[in-house]
Protein backbone atom coordinates (compact mmCIF):
# COMPACT_ATOMS: atom_id res chain seq x y z
CA UNK A 1 0.00 0.00 0.00
CA UNK A 2 -0.58 2.23 -1.77
CA UNK A 3 -0.72 1.26 -5.42
CA UNK A 4 -0.79 4.81 -6.84
CA UNK A 5 2.21 6.85 -5.79
CA UNK A 6 4.96 9.15 -7.06
CA UNK A 7 8.67 8.38 -7.02
CA UNK A 8 9.51 12.02 -6.39
CA UNK A 9 6.75 14.03 -4.66
CA UNK A 10 8.93 17.15 -4.99
CA UNK A 11 8.26 17.10 -8.73
CA UNK A 12 4.48 17.34 -8.20
CA UNK A 13 2.39 20.52 -7.96
CA UNK A 14 2.45 21.82 -4.39
CA UNK A 15 -0.45 22.68 -2.11
CA UNK A 16 0.71 25.81 -0.34
CA UNK A 17 0.13 26.07 3.41
CA UNK A 18 -2.64 28.63 4.03
CA UNK A 19 -1.54 32.14 4.90
CA UNK A 20 -1.21 33.23 8.49
CA UNK A 21 -4.56 34.21 9.94
CA UNK A 22 -6.53 31.28 8.50
CA UNK A 23 -8.77 29.67 11.09
CA UNK A 24 -7.52 26.21 12.07
CA UNK A 25 -10.19 23.55 12.45
CA UNK A 26 -10.17 22.16 15.99
CA UNK A 27 -10.58 18.45 16.71
CA UNK A 28 -14.02 17.81 18.20
CA UNK A 29 -13.40 14.14 18.83
CA UNK A 30 -11.59 10.93 17.89
CA UNK A 31 -13.75 7.81 17.53
CA UNK A 32 -12.70 4.15 17.33
CA UNK A 33 -14.10 2.21 14.35
CA UNK A 34 -15.57 -1.10 15.58
CA UNK A 35 -14.72 -4.26 13.63
CA UNK A 36 -17.24 -6.55 12.01
CA UNK A 37 -17.93 -8.68 8.95
CA UNK A 38 -19.69 -7.75 5.74
CA UNK A 39 -21.30 -9.55 2.83
CA UNK A 40 -20.20 -13.17 2.74
CA UNK A 41 -17.81 -12.64 5.65
CA UNK A 42 -14.99 -10.23 4.76
CA UNK A 43 -13.66 -8.13 7.65
CA UNK A 44 -14.47 -4.41 7.89
CA UNK A 45 -14.04 -1.48 10.25
CA UNK A 46 -17.09 0.82 10.56
CA UNK A 47 -15.40 4.20 10.30
CA UNK A 48 -18.42 6.36 11.17
CA UNK A 49 -20.08 4.21 13.85
CA UNK A 50 -21.09 6.31 16.85
CA UNK A 51 -20.70 9.68 15.09
CA UNK A 52 -23.79 11.90 14.95
CA UNK A 53 -25.13 12.48 11.45
CA UNK A 54 -24.92 16.25 11.89
CA UNK A 55 -21.11 15.86 11.72
CA UNK A 56 -21.22 13.40 8.79
CA UNK A 57 -23.78 14.97 6.43
CA UNK A 58 -23.64 14.37 3.43
CA UNK A 59 -21.77 11.14 4.21
CA UNK A 60 -23.75 8.19 5.55
CA UNK A 61 -21.25 5.43 6.29
CA UNK A 62 -17.75 4.26 5.41
CA UNK A 63 -16.26 0.78 5.77
CA UNK A 64 -12.55 0.00 5.64
CA UNK A 65 -12.50 -3.40 3.90
CA UNK A 66 -9.52 -5.37 5.16
CA UNK A 67 -6.54 -5.01 5.10
CA UNK A 68 -6.48 -8.80 4.88
CA UNK A 69 -4.08 -11.27 3.25
CA UNK A 70 -6.33 -14.11 2.12
CA UNK A 71 -5.21 -17.70 1.81
CA UNK A 72 -6.27 -19.65 -1.29
CA UNK A 73 -10.04 -20.12 -1.36
CA UNK A 74 -10.74 -17.43 1.25
CA UNK A 75 -11.54 -14.20 -0.70
CA UNK A 76 -15.17 -13.14 -0.29
CA UNK A 77 -17.61 -10.60 -1.66
CA UNK A 78 -21.27 -9.66 -1.26
CA UNK A 79 -24.42 -11.43 -2.52
CA UNK A 80 -26.94 -9.68 -4.75
CA UNK A 81 -28.58 -6.76 -2.95
CA UNK A 82 -30.49 -3.56 -3.82
CA UNK A 83 -29.74 0.15 -3.37
CA UNK A 84 -31.71 3.36 -3.84
CA UNK A 85 -31.28 7.04 -2.99
CA UNK A 86 -27.51 7.55 -2.64
CA UNK A 87 -24.07 6.91 -4.16
CA UNK A 88 -21.50 4.26 -3.30
CA UNK A 89 -17.80 5.05 -3.71
CA UNK A 90 -15.58 1.96 -3.74
CA UNK A 91 -11.84 2.67 -3.57
CA UNK A 92 -9.54 -0.33 -3.96
CA UNK A 93 -6.05 0.21 -2.54
CA UNK A 94 -4.81 -3.38 -2.97
CA UNK A 95 -6.53 -6.27 -4.74
CA UNK A 96 -9.35 -6.57 -7.27
CA UNK A 97 -13.16 -6.38 -7.08
CA UNK A 98 -15.71 -7.14 -9.80
CA UNK A 99 -19.07 -5.35 -9.82
CA UNK A 100 -22.18 -6.43 -11.75
CA UNK A 101 -25.73 -5.08 -11.65
CA UNK A 102 -29.23 -6.02 -12.72
CA UNK A 103 -29.12 -3.58 -15.66
CA UNK A 104 -26.03 -5.16 -17.24
CA UNK A 105 -23.58 -2.58 -15.89
CA UNK A 106 -20.43 -3.11 -13.89
CA UNK A 107 -16.70 -3.39 -14.22
CA UNK A 108 -13.42 -4.33 -12.58
CA UNK A 109 -11.50 -2.09 -10.20
CA UNK A 110 -8.02 -2.80 -8.88
CA UNK A 111 -4.96 -1.23 -7.19
CA UNK A 112 -5.85 2.45 -6.85
CA UNK A 113 -9.07 2.47 -8.90
CA UNK A 114 -12.37 3.91 -7.71
CA UNK A 115 -15.87 3.00 -8.86
CA UNK A 116 -18.48 5.67 -8.23
CA UNK A 117 -21.98 4.21 -8.47
CA UNK A 118 -25.00 6.51 -8.40
CA UNK A 119 -27.73 4.12 -7.27
CA UNK A 120 -30.37 6.81 -7.75
CA UNK A 121 -33.78 5.28 -8.46
CA UNK A 122 -32.46 1.82 -7.71
CA UNK A 123 -30.81 -1.37 -8.91
CA UNK A 124 -29.55 -4.72 -7.69
CA UNK A 125 -25.81 -5.36 -7.63
CA UNK A 126 -23.17 -7.84 -6.54
CA UNK A 127 -19.48 -7.38 -5.69
CA UNK A 128 -17.11 -10.34 -5.91
CA UNK A 129 -13.37 -11.05 -6.09
CA UNK A 130 -12.21 -12.49 -9.42
CA UNK A 131 -11.92 -16.27 -9.71
CA UNK A 132 -8.13 -16.12 -9.96
CA UNK A 133 -7.91 -14.24 -6.65
CA UNK A 134 -10.22 -16.78 -5.00
CA UNK A 135 -8.00 -19.59 -6.27
CA UNK A 136 -4.67 -18.03 -5.31
CA UNK A 137 -5.54 -15.83 -2.34
CA UNK A 138 -3.77 -12.50 -1.88
CA UNK A 139 -3.94 -9.04 -0.37
CA UNK A 140 -7.22 -7.13 -0.31
CA UNK A 141 -7.72 -3.62 1.08
CA UNK A 142 -10.18 -0.89 0.23
CA UNK A 143 -12.92 1.49 1.31
CA UNK A 144 -16.59 1.83 0.58
CA UNK A 145 -18.13 5.24 1.24
CA UNK A 146 -21.84 6.08 1.01
CA UNK A 147 -22.70 9.64 -0.07
CA UNK A 148 -26.26 10.90 0.31
CA UNK A 149 -28.17 12.49 -2.56
CA UNK A 150 -30.48 15.48 -2.11
CA UNK A 151 -34.19 14.79 -2.53
CA UNK A 152 -34.21 16.24 -6.06
CA UNK A 153 -31.60 13.67 -7.20
CA UNK A 154 -32.69 10.53 -5.34
CA UNK A 155 -34.59 9.10 -8.31
CA UNK A 156 -31.97 9.79 -10.97
CA UNK A 157 -31.26 6.96 -13.41
CA UNK A 158 -28.39 4.77 -12.09
CA UNK A 159 -24.97 5.47 -13.57
CA UNK A 160 -21.23 4.84 -12.98
CA UNK A 161 -17.90 6.56 -13.00
CA UNK A 162 -14.83 4.37 -13.28
CA UNK A 163 -11.93 6.43 -11.93
CA UNK A 164 -8.68 4.70 -12.82
CA UNK A 165 -5.78 5.10 -10.43
CA UNK A 166 -3.70 6.76 -13.12
CA UNK A 167 -6.21 9.61 -13.44
CA UNK A 168 -6.14 10.58 -9.76
CA UNK A 169 -4.66 14.07 -9.27
CA UNK A 170 -1.31 13.72 -7.47
CA UNK A 171 -0.12 16.68 -5.41
CA UNK A 172 2.47 17.31 -2.71
CA UNK A 173 2.45 19.32 0.49
CA UNK A 174 4.47 22.52 0.52
CA UNK A 175 7.66 20.83 1.81
CA UNK A 176 7.09 17.55 -0.07
CA UNK A 177 6.59 15.57 3.15
CA UNK A 178 3.11 14.42 2.17
CA UNK A 179 1.68 12.92 -1.02
CA UNK A 180 -1.91 13.98 -1.74
CA UNK A 181 -4.15 11.84 -3.96
CA UNK A 182 -7.15 13.97 -4.90
CA UNK A 183 -9.87 11.50 -5.94
CA UNK A 184 -12.82 13.90 -6.09
CA UNK A 185 -13.56 17.55 -5.50
CA UNK A 186 -11.30 20.60 -5.39
CA UNK A 187 -8.26 21.43 -3.29
CA UNK A 188 -6.39 24.72 -3.57
CA UNK A 189 -7.45 25.17 -7.20
CA UNK A 190 -6.73 21.56 -8.22
CA UNK A 191 -9.58 19.27 -9.33
CA UNK A 192 -9.89 15.53 -8.83
CA UNK A 193 -11.41 13.30 -11.55
CA UNK A 194 -14.55 12.28 -9.63
CA UNK A 195 -17.75 14.18 -10.51
CA UNK A 196 -20.22 14.47 -7.65
CA UNK A 197 -23.91 15.39 -7.34
CA UNK A 198 -23.32 16.44 -3.74
CA UNK A 199 -20.22 18.69 -3.49
CA UNK A 200 -17.50 16.77 -1.65
CA UNK A 201 -13.71 16.42 -1.49
CA UNK A 202 -12.08 12.99 -1.09
CA UNK A 203 -8.32 12.61 -0.50
CA UNK A 204 -5.96 9.73 0.26
CA UNK A 205 -3.00 11.26 2.07
CA UNK A 206 0.41 9.64 2.68
CA UNK A 207 2.43 11.51 5.31
CA UNK A 208 6.12 10.71 5.80
CA UNK A 209 7.34 10.02 9.36
CA UNK A 210 7.60 13.27 11.33
CA UNK A 211 6.05 15.36 8.53
CA UNK A 212 3.07 17.68 8.89
CA UNK A 213 0.63 18.93 6.25
CA UNK A 214 -1.89 21.77 6.56
CA UNK A 215 -4.56 21.88 3.85
CA UNK A 216 -6.92 24.72 2.97
CA UNK A 217 -10.51 23.59 3.47
CA UNK A 218 -13.81 25.07 2.35
CA UNK A 219 -15.40 26.67 5.41
CA UNK A 220 -18.89 25.52 4.32
CA UNK A 221 -17.74 21.85 4.21
CA UNK A 222 -17.54 19.49 7.15
CA UNK A 223 -14.22 17.67 7.67
CA UNK A 224 -13.30 14.12 8.69
CA UNK A 225 -10.04 12.16 8.73
CA UNK A 226 -9.72 8.37 9.00
CA UNK A 227 -6.52 6.46 9.74
CA UNK A 228 -5.91 3.68 7.22
CA UNK A 229 -2.45 2.69 8.52
CA UNK A 230 0.15 4.04 10.90
CA UNK A 231 -0.25 6.77 13.52
CA UNK A 232 -0.04 10.51 13.97
CA UNK A 233 -2.00 13.51 15.16
CA UNK A 234 -4.71 15.90 13.99
CA UNK A 235 -5.25 19.61 14.42
CA UNK A 236 -2.93 22.30 15.69
CA UNK A 237 -3.45 20.77 19.15
CA UNK A 238 -1.90 17.51 17.82
CA UNK A 239 -4.65 15.20 19.00
CA UNK A 240 -3.35 11.59 18.60
CA UNK A 241 -5.10 9.21 16.21
CA UNK A 242 -4.12 6.04 14.40
CA UNK A 243 -5.30 3.26 12.11
CA UNK A 244 -8.96 2.48 12.72
CA UNK A 245 -9.85 5.85 14.22
CA UNK A 246 -11.90 8.74 12.81
CA UNK A 247 -11.24 12.40 13.57
CA UNK A 248 -14.15 14.85 13.54
CA UNK A 249 -13.03 18.42 12.89
CA UNK A 250 -14.88 21.59 13.84
CA UNK A 251 -15.29 24.76 11.77
CA UNK A 252 -12.46 26.62 10.08
CA UNK A 253 -10.49 27.33 6.90
CA UNK A 254 -7.72 24.73 7.23
CA UNK A 255 -6.97 21.34 8.74
CA UNK A 256 -3.71 19.74 9.85
CA UNK A 257 -2.46 16.15 9.97
CA UNK A 258 0.93 15.10 11.32
CA UNK A 259 2.69 11.69 11.18
CA UNK A 260 4.50 10.26 14.18
CA UNK A 261 8.28 10.14 13.76
CA UNK A 262 8.24 6.38 14.39
CA UNK A 263 5.65 4.25 12.58
CA UNK A 264 4.72 0.63 13.28
CA UNK A 265 6.25 -2.27 11.38
CA UNK A 266 3.17 -2.67 9.13
CA UNK A 267 3.42 0.79 7.58
CA UNK A 268 6.36 3.05 6.88
CA UNK A 269 4.05 6.07 6.52
CA UNK A 270 0.83 7.46 7.99
CA UNK A 271 -2.02 6.72 5.55
CA UNK A 272 -5.12 8.89 6.00
CA UNK A 273 -8.38 9.44 4.13
CA UNK A 274 -9.67 13.01 4.40
CA UNK A 275 -13.29 13.78 3.53
CA UNK A 276 -15.36 16.92 3.40
CA UNK A 277 -18.74 17.76 1.98
CA UNK A 278 -21.46 20.36 1.77
CA UNK A 279 -24.19 19.30 4.23
CA UNK A 280 -27.54 18.58 2.54
CA UNK A 281 -29.53 19.38 5.69
CA UNK A 282 -32.63 17.44 4.67
CA UNK A 283 -34.47 14.77 6.67
CA UNK A 284 -32.82 11.36 6.22
CA UNK A 285 -34.54 7.99 6.55
CA UNK A 286 -32.00 5.13 6.32
CA UNK A 287 -32.67 1.43 6.60
CA UNK A 288 -30.41 -1.22 5.17
CA UNK A 289 -29.89 -0.67 1.44
CA UNK A 290 -32.08 2.41 1.08
CA UNK A 291 -31.47 6.07 2.01
CA UNK A 292 -34.51 8.27 1.49
CA UNK A 293 -36.14 11.35 3.04
CA UNK A 294 -39.13 9.73 4.78
CA UNK A 295 -40.37 6.41 6.12
CA UNK A 296 -43.03 6.38 3.41
CA UNK A 297 -40.30 6.58 0.75
CA UNK A 298 -38.44 3.74 2.48
CA UNK A 299 -41.57 1.59 2.38
CA UNK A 300 -42.01 2.42 -1.31
CA UNK A 301 -38.40 1.38 -1.96
CA UNK A 302 -38.99 -2.00 -0.30
CA UNK A 303 -42.27 -2.44 -2.19
CA UNK A 304 -40.52 -1.65 -5.48
CA UNK A 305 -37.72 -4.09 -4.64
CA UNK A 306 -40.15 -6.91 -3.83
CA UNK A 307 -42.10 -6.22 -7.01
CA UNK A 308 -38.94 -6.44 -9.13
CA UNK A 309 -39.01 -2.78 -10.13
CA UNK A 310 -35.36 -2.28 -9.10
CA UNK A 311 -34.33 -4.92 -11.62
CA UNK A 312 -33.98 -8.69 -11.58
CA UNK A 313 -30.97 -10.93 -11.13
CA UNK A 314 -29.71 -12.13 -14.54
CA UNK A 315 -30.93 -15.64 -15.30
CA UNK A 316 -27.33 -16.75 -15.93
CA UNK A 317 -26.46 -16.01 -12.28
CA UNK A 318 -27.06 -18.99 -10.01
CA UNK A 319 -26.31 -17.27 -6.71
CA UNK A 320 -29.71 -15.59 -6.44
CA UNK A 321 -30.36 -13.75 -3.22
CA UNK A 322 -28.79 -16.59 -1.27
CA UNK A 323 -29.86 -16.82 2.35
CA UNK A 324 -31.60 -13.41 2.25
CA UNK A 325 -35.21 -13.20 1.15
CA UNK A 326 -36.64 -10.34 -0.85
CA UNK A 327 -37.10 -7.25 1.25
CA UNK A 328 -34.59 -8.19 3.94
CA UNK A 329 -31.96 -5.70 5.04
CA UNK A 330 -28.84 -5.28 2.96
CA UNK A 331 -25.74 -6.89 4.51
CA UNK A 332 -24.14 -3.43 4.23
CA UNK A 333 -26.60 -2.00 6.78
CA UNK A 334 -24.92 0.09 9.44
CA UNK A 335 -25.69 0.42 13.10
C-alpha positions, 0 to 999 in steps of 0.5 A: 500500500498504496498502489498509486504513488509518485517516485519524487513528490517534490516534482508534483504541484504543491499545495501551499500552506494557508496564509497566516490568519486562517482559522484552524479547524479544531478536533471535536473528537476521535472515535474508534471504528468497531470491527465486524464482517460484511457480505459473505464474511470479509472483515471491515471497520465501521469508520463512522459508527457512533458519530452523529449524522450532523457531523457526517452529512452528506456522508452516511457510512464508510467501511474499511474493507480489510486489510487482509491477506487471504489464503487460497479459497478465502476471498469473499464478496457480497451477494446480490442486494439492492440500493436506492437514494444515494451513491457508493464510492468503492476505492480499492487500494490493494486487490481486485473487485468485480461489480455487476448489476441487474441492468447489465452494468459493472466493471473491474477495479483494482490497485488504486481504482475507484468506482463511483456508483450513483444508485439513484432510483435503484438497482440490484448489484453484486461485488465479488473477487475475481476467480483467480484471486479466489484460487490463489488468495492474496492481499485485499484492502479498500474502502466503501463510502456512502454519499447521500443524494439530495431529494431532487436527485434521489430518483436519478437513473443509475450510472457509474464513473470508473476512476482509474488510479492513473487519473487521480490528481497527485499533489504534494504538500508545501515541503514535499513531506506528504503525497496527496491523492485527490480523488474527487472535488477541489483542493487549492485550485486543483480538481480531482477526476470524480464528478459528484452530485453532492459537493465533496472532497475525497483525498488519500494522504500519505504523510512521511514520518515526522512530517506535517501537512496543513490543507486549505478547506472550504469553510462551508464543508464538514471535515473528517479524517480516518486512519488507514495505517500508521499513527499521527496527530490531527489539528494544531493541538496535535490530537493523537489518532491512528489506524482504525480511528476517525477524527471529527473536525470543527469549523475553520479554513484549514486542517492539519495532519501530522505523522508520528516520527516512528511508525509501526512495522506494518506501515512506513508512513501514515495513511489517512483518508480526508473527507469533506462535503457540503451538508444537505440538511434534509431529513434522512430515513435510512434502513439497510440498502435504502437512504430516502427522506421519509419512512413512506419513501423507504416503504415504497423502496422496499415495495418496489424491490419486492415487485422487481421494479429495481431490476432482476438478477440475470438468469445466468447467475445462479447465486440468487439472493442466497440466504436473504429473502426479498425485502430483507436488510442489505448486509451493508446496513450500518448500526 
